[in-house]
């Protein structure tokens, strides 16, 4: 399936958002996830979110500093 991830088309066979993160080795502790123009709550169970052909996924990493 094809996903639009941060403006780039990615081909993946993963079915859930959790599987996608695992396959790309993305740590989700400090990340904001927007799926199809909807920001997902931090308490979202990513294994319950099914991905579909053409989904638009934006990932923002929170970085602290001082």
MARTITI-494781 format. One record per residue: residue number from 0; x, y, z of N, C-alpha, C in turn; residue in three letters. Coordinates in steps of 0.02 Angstrom, whole numbers, plus 50000, padded with zeros to 5 digits. Layout:
BEGIN
<atom seq="NUM" n_xx="X" n_yy="Y" n_zz="Z" ca_xx="X" ca_yy="Y" ca_zz="Z" c_xx="X" c_yy="Y" c_zz="Z" type="ALA"/>
...
This chain:
BEGIN
<atom seq="0" n_xx="50042" n_yy="49942" n_zz="50000" ca_xx="50000" ca_yy="50000" ca_zz="50000" c_xx="50045" c_yy="50062" c_zz="50000" type="UNK"/>
<atom seq="1" n_xx="50018" n_yy="50116" n_zz="49975" ca_xx="50054" ca_yy="50180" ca_zz="49972" c_xx="50027" c_yy="50227" c_zz="50025" type="UNK"/>
<atom seq="2" n_xx="50073" n_yy="50257" n_zz="50063" ca_xx="50056" ca_yy="50307" ca_zz="50113" c_xx="50094" c_yy="50371" c_zz="50097" type="UNK"/>
<atom seq="3" n_xx="50064" n_yy="50427" n_zz="50112" ca_xx="50098" ca_yy="50491" ca_zz="50106" c_xx="50122" c_yy="50509" c_zz="50176" type="UNK"/>
<atom seq="4" n_xx="50187" n_yy="50503" n_zz="50187" ca_xx="50216" ca_yy="50515" ca_zz="50253" c_xx="50260" c_yy="50577" c_zz="50250" type="UNK"/>
<atom seq="5" n_xx="50239" n_yy="50629" n_zz="50285" ca_xx="50275" ca_yy="50693" ca_zz="50286" c_xx="50291" c_yy="50717" c_zz="50215" type="UNK"/>
<atom seq="6" n_xx="50244" n_yy="50708" n_zz="50170" ca_xx="50251" ca_yy="50733" ca_zz="50102" c_xx="50286" c_yy="50686" c_zz="50053" type="UNK"/>
<atom seq="7" n_xx="50307" n_yy="50627" n_zz="50076" ca_xx="50340" ca_yy="50578" ca_zz="50032" c_xx="50297" c_yy="50515" c_zz="50029" type="UNK"/>
<atom seq="8" n_xx="50293" n_yy="50486" n_zz="49969" ca_xx="50256" ca_yy="50423" ca_zz="49960" c_xx="50299" c_yy="50366" c_zz="49983" type="UNK"/>
<atom seq="9" n_xx="50273" n_yy="50325" n_zz="50028" ca_xx="50308" ca_yy="50266" ca_zz="50054" c_xx="50265" c_yy="50204" c_zz="50039" type="UNK"/>
<atom seq="10" n_xx="50297" n_yy="50152" n_zz="50015" ca_xx="50263" ca_yy="50088" ca_zz="50003" c_xx="50275" c_yy="50044" c_zz="50064" type="UNK"/>
<atom seq="11" n_xx="50221" n_yy="50017" n_zz="50091" ca_xx="50227" ca_yy="49975" ca_zz="50151" c_xx="50174" c_yy="49920" c_zz="50149" type="UNK"/>
<atom seq="12" n_xx="50187" n_yy="49866" n_zz="50183" ca_xx="50139" ca_yy="49812" ca_zz="50189" c_xx="50109" c_yy="49809" c_zz="50259" type="UNK"/>
<atom seq="13" n_xx="50128" n_yy="49857" n_zz="50302" ca_xx="50103" ca_yy="49856" ca_zz="50370" c_xx="50029" c_yy="49875" c_zz="50371" type="UNK"/>
<atom seq="14" n_xx="49992" n_yy="49847" n_zz="50418" ca_xx="49920" ca_yy="49859" ca_zz="50421" c_xx="49899" c_yy="49907" c_zz="50476" type="UNK"/>
<atom seq="15" n_xx="49939" n_yy="49912" n_zz="50530" ca_xx="49921" ca_yy="49957" ca_zz="50584" c_xx="49974" c_yy="50011" c_zz="50592" type="UNK"/>
<atom seq="16" n_xx="49956" n_yy="50064" n_zz="50625" ca_xx="50003" ca_yy="50118" ca_zz="50637" c_xx="50061" c_yy="50093" c_zz="50681" type="UNK"/>
<atom seq="17" n_xx="50046" n_yy="50051" n_zz="50730" ca_xx="50099" ca_yy="50024" ca_zz="50773" c_xx="50149" c_yy="49982" c_zz="50732" type="UNK"/>
<atom seq="18" n_xx="50123" n_yy="49942" n_zz="50686" ca_xx="50167" ca_yy="49901" ca_zz="50643" c_xx="50210" c_yy="49946" c_zz="50599" type="UNK"/>
<atom seq="19" n_xx="50181" n_yy="50000" n_zz="50574" ca_xx="50219" ca_yy="50047" ca_zz="50533" c_xx="50277" c_yy="50077" c_zz="50573" type="UNK"/>
<atom seq="20" n_xx="50262" n_yy="50100" n_zz="50633" ca_xx="50314" ca_yy="50130" ca_zz="50675" c_xx="50369" c_yy="50078" c_zz="50690" type="UNK"/>
<atom seq="21" n_xx="50349" n_yy="50017" n_zz="50705" ca_xx="50398" ca_yy="49964" ca_zz="50719" c_xx="50442" c_yy="49950" c_zz="50657" type="UNK"/>
<atom seq="22" n_xx="50411" n_yy="49947" n_zz="50599" ca_xx="50449" ca_yy="49931" ca_zz="50538" c_xx="50498" c_yy="49986" c_zz="50520" type="UNK"/>
<atom seq="23" n_xx="50484" n_yy="50047" n_zz="50539" ca_xx="50528" ca_yy="50104" ca_zz="50525" c_xx="50571" c_yy="50123" c_zz="50585" type="UNK"/>
<atom seq="24" n_xx="50565" n_yy="50084" n_zz="50640" ca_xx="50602" ca_yy="50095" ca_zz="50702" c_xx="50592" c_yy="50166" c_zz="50727" type="UNK"/>
<atom seq="25" n_xx="50529" n_yy="50187" n_zz="50728" ca_xx="50511" ca_yy="50254" ca_zz="50753" c_xx="50488" c_yy="50248" c_zz="50825" type="UNK"/>
<atom seq="26" n_xx="50522" n_yy="50284" n_zz="50869" ca_xx="50504" ca_yy="50287" ca_zz="50940" c_xx="50446" c_yy="50337" c_zz="50947" type="UNK"/>
<atom seq="27" n_xx="50392" n_yy="50316" n_zz="50979" ca_xx="50332" ca_yy="50357" ca_zz="50981" c_xx="50323" c_yy="50397" c_zz="51046" type="UNK"/>
<atom seq="28" n_xx="50373" n_yy="50395" n_zz="51090" ca_xx="50367" ca_yy="50428" ca_zz="51154" c_xx="50360" c_yy="50504" c_zz="51147" type="UNK"/>
<atom seq="29" n_xx="50399" n_yy="50534" n_zz="51103" ca_xx="50400" ca_yy="50607" ca_zz="51094" c_xx="50381" c_yy="50625" c_zz="51023" type="UNK"/>
<atom seq="30" n_xx="50322" n_yy="50604" n_zz="51003" ca_xx="50300" ca_yy="50614" ca_zz="50934" c_xx="50227" c_yy="50636" c_zz="50933" type="UNK"/>
<atom seq="31" n_xx="50211" n_yy="50680" n_zz="50888" ca_xx="50142" ca_yy="50700" ca_zz="50875" c_xx="50124" c_yy="50668" c_zz="50808" type="UNK"/>
<atom seq="32" n_xx="50066" n_yy="50635" n_zz="50806" ca_xx="50044" ca_yy="50599" ca_zz="50746" c_xx="49980" c_yy="50631" c_zz="50720" type="UNK"/>
<atom seq="33" n_xx="49982" n_yy="50649" n_zz="50656" ca_xx="49923" ca_yy="50674" ca_zz="50621" c_xx="49907" c_yy="50624" c_zz="50565" type="UNK"/>
<atom seq="34" n_xx="49846" n_yy="50597" n_zz="50567" ca_xx="49825" ca_yy="50549" ca_zz="50517" c_xx="49765" c_yy="50578" c_zz="50481" type="UNK"/>
<atom seq="35" n_xx="49772" n_yy="50589" n_zz="50415" ca_xx="49719" ca_yy="50617" ca_zz="50374" c_xx="49691" c_yy="50681" c_zz="50404" type="UNK"/>
<atom seq="36" n_xx="49736" n_yy="50727" n_zz="50420" ca_xx="49721" ca_yy="50793" ca_zz="50446" c_xx="49688" c_yy="50793" c_zz="50515" type="UNK"/>
<atom seq="37" n_xx="49694" n_yy="50738" n_zz="50552" ca_xx="49669" ca_yy="50734" ca_zz="50621" c_xx="49727" c_yy="50717" c_zz="50667" type="UNK"/>
<atom seq="38" n_xx="49739" n_yy="50760" n_zz="50717" ca_xx="49792" ca_yy="50747" ca_zz="50766" c_xx="49766" c_yy="50694" c_zz="50814" type="UNK"/>
<atom seq="39" n_xx="49805" n_yy="50640" n_zz="50821" ca_xx="49785" ca_yy="50586" ca_zz="50865" c_xx="49805" c_yy="50602" c_zz="50937" type="UNK"/>
<atom seq="40" n_xx="49762" n_yy="50588" n_zz="50985" ca_xx="49779" ca_yy="50600" ca_zz="51056" c_xx="49840" c_yy="50558" c_zz="51076" type="UNK"/>
<atom seq="41" n_xx="49878" n_yy="50584" n_zz="51124" ca_xx="49938" ca_yy="50549" ca_zz="51148" c_xx="49921" c_yy="50481" c_zz="51177" type="UNK"/>
<atom seq="42" n_xx="49859" n_yy="50471" n_zz="51199" ca_xx="49839" ca_yy="50408" ca_zz="51229" c_xx="49815" c_yy="50356" c_zz="51178" type="UNK"/>
<atom seq="43" n_xx="49820" n_yy="50372" n_zz="51114" ca_xx="49797" ca_yy="50327" ca_zz="51061" c_xx="49836" c_yy="50261" c_zz="51063" type="UNK"/>
<atom seq="44" n_xx="49799" n_yy="50207" n_zz="51057" ca_xx="49830" ca_yy="50140" ca_zz="51049" c_xx="49844" c_yy="50131" c_zz="50975" type="UNK"/>
<atom seq="45" n_xx="49906" n_yy="50140" n_zz="50954" ca_xx="49924" ca_yy="50139" ca_zz="50883" c_xx="49910" c_yy="50071" c_zz="50851" type="UNK"/>
<atom seq="46" n_xx="49908" n_yy="50018" n_zz="50892" ca_xx="49893" ca_yy="49952" ca_zz="50864" c_xx="49820" c_yy="49945" c_zz="50843" type="UNK"/>
<atom seq="47" n_xx="49778" n_yy="49992" n_zz="50866" ca_xx="49707" ca_yy="49989" ca_zz="50847" c_xx="49691" c_yy="50032" c_zz="50786" type="UNK"/>
<atom seq="48" n_xx="49741" n_yy="50068" n_zz="50760" ca_xx="49730" ca_yy="50112" ca_zz="50702" c_xx="49751" c_yy="50075" c_zz="50639" type="UNK"/>
<atom seq="49" n_xx="49702" n_yy="50058" n_zz="50597" ca_xx="49716" ca_yy="50024" ca_zz="50534" c_xx="49734" c_yy="50075" c_zz="50481" type="UNK"/>
<atom seq="50" n_xx="49785" n_yy="50060" n_zz="50442" ca_xx="49806" ca_yy="50103" ca_zz="50387" c_xx="49771" c_yy="50082" c_zz="50323" type="UNK"/>
<atom seq="51" n_xx="49758" n_yy="50131" n_zz="50280" ca_xx="49724" ca_yy="50118" ca_zz="50217" c_xx="49764" c_yy="50149" c_zz="50160" type="UNK"/>
<atom seq="52" n_xx="49756" n_yy="50122" n_zz="50101" ca_xx="49788" ca_yy="50148" ca_zz="50041" c_xx="49777" c_yy="50223" c_zz="50036" type="UNK"/>
<atom seq="53" n_xx="49833" n_yy="50261" n_zz="50027" ca_xx="49829" ca_yy="50333" ca_zz="50016" c_xx="49823" c_yy="50375" c_zz="50079" type="UNK"/>
<atom seq="54" n_xx="49826" n_yy="50344" n_zz="50138" ca_xx="49822" ca_yy="50384" ca_zz="50200" c_xx="49878" c_yy="50436" c_zz="50201" type="UNK"/>
<atom seq="55" n_xx="49862" n_yy="50493" n_zz="50231" ca_xx="49908" ca_yy="50548" ca_zz="50239" c_xx="49931" c_yy="50549" c_zz="50311" type="UNK"/>
<atom seq="56" n_xx="49995" n_yy="50538" n_zz="50323" ca_xx="50023" ca_yy="50533" ca_zz="50390" c_xx="50078" c_yy="50586" c_zz="50399" type="UNK"/>
<atom seq="57" n_xx="50070" n_yy="50627" n_zz="50450" ca_xx="50121" ca_yy="50676" ca_zz="50467" c_xx="50146" c_yy="50662" c_zz="50536" type="UNK"/>
<atom seq="58" n_xx="50212" n_yy="50660" n_zz="50544" ca_xx="50244" ca_yy="50645" ca_zz="50608" c_xx="50288" c_yy="50703" c_zz="50628" type="UNK"/>
<atom seq="59" n_xx="50279" n_yy="50727" n_zz="50688" ca_xx="50319" ca_yy="50781" ca_zz="50715" c_xx="50354" c_yy="50756" c_zz="50778" type="UNK"/>
<atom seq="60" n_xx="50420" n_yy="50763" n_zz="50780" ca_xx="50459" ca_yy="50744" ca_zz="50838" c_xx="50466" c_yy="50804" c_zz="50883" type="UNK"/>
<atom seq="61" n_xx="50450" n_yy="50795" n_zz="50947" ca_xx="50457" ca_yy="50848" ca_zz="50996" c_xx="50530" c_yy="50849" c_zz="51020" type="UNK"/>
<atom seq="62" n_xx="50561" n_yy="50907" n_zz="51016" ca_xx="50630" ca_yy="50914" ca_zz="51037" c_xx="50633" c_yy="50970" c_zz="51089" type="UNK"/>
<atom seq="63" n_xx="50663" n_yy="50953" n_zz="51146" ca_xx="50671" ca_yy="51003" ca_zz="51198" c_xx="50739" c_yy="51035" c_zz="51196" type="UNK"/>
<atom seq="64" n_xx="50744" n_yy="51092" n_zz="51225" ca_xx="50808" ca_yy="51126" ca_zz="51228" c_xx="50804" c_yy="51185" c_zz="51274" type="UNK"/>
<atom seq="65" n_xx="50858" n_yy="51217" n_zz="51282" ca_xx="50856" ca_yy="51274" ca_zz="51327" c_xx="50912" c_yy="51322" c_zz="51316" type="UNK"/>
